[in-house]
Amino acid sequence: MQIEIELTKSVNQNAGRYFDLAKKAKKKLEGARKALAESKQKLEKVQKEEDKFWQEEEQKQAKKERKREWYEKFHWFISSEGFLCIGGKDATSNELVIKKHTEKEDLVLHTDMAGSPFFVIKNGKEAGEETIKETAQAVAVYSRAWKLGHTSADVFYVKPEQVSKEAKAGEHLAKGSFMIYGKTTYLHPKLEYAIGLVEEQIIGGPVAAVKKKTDNYLIVVSGREKKSTLAKKMKAKLKGGDLDDIIKFLPAGGGEIQK
């Protein structure tokens, strides 16, 4: 290393000049180190965001690739006893549930309240009391009772042969409506529902049914929050799942997460 000495200046002056230069160089080095550390932090943040993006893309792709079951176009859940339970979402799907997907071994559940879904427990005549209670809860939650802010509802169940499209003389049955003949058995379920996460798949249903499948679940009750807002909060608390799937399982009308 070469050192230039100015002959017109004293030794101390020359030394002072190099000392000042060294201080400036040290400051530049410190600044460079700080800039490097900040750049590393920014790079790590970008890498995390990129990893999160690709993870979400993989989840979306997996959702697209996952085969949808025939019953997923209806309201549905698997009971704690393992029975498939399906329900209509509107007048058209009510017709489909009863006319196309109800067999003699099933049980049918409904309410006396207009605008309520018909639910069917597949092989329901073999189902236990718990499955019937859970399905009654699903009927109540998806009925108008939820929108009206009720805390419970009257739900009955019958055999398939008691459900008919034949109206009484002088009466007309609207689309999605059926006549019930014979004895009915009533239950009075509480209006609450659960949304849970199993791996990356959202499931919904009566509390007991969802609780059987996962510990990561939330209970929702009637309230004032819109479905979209409520679904975003639930997704954040569950730490996963698809927003659209959460919305599909939520009842129509306002709701809130049970404290």
Secondary structure, DSSP 8 states (H G I E B T S, - for coil): ------TTS-HHHHHHHHHHHHHHHHHHHHHHHHHHHHHHHHHHHHHHHHHHHHHHHHHHHHHHHS---GGGGSEEEE-TTS-EEEE-SSHHHHHHHHHTT--TT-EEEEESSTT---EEETTGGG--HHHHHHHHHHHHHTSHHHHTT-SB--EEEE-GGGEES---TT----TT--EE-S--EEE--B--EEEEEETTEEEEE-HHHHHHH-S-EEEEEEEEE-HHHHHHHHHHHHT-S-HHHHHHHS-SS-EEE--
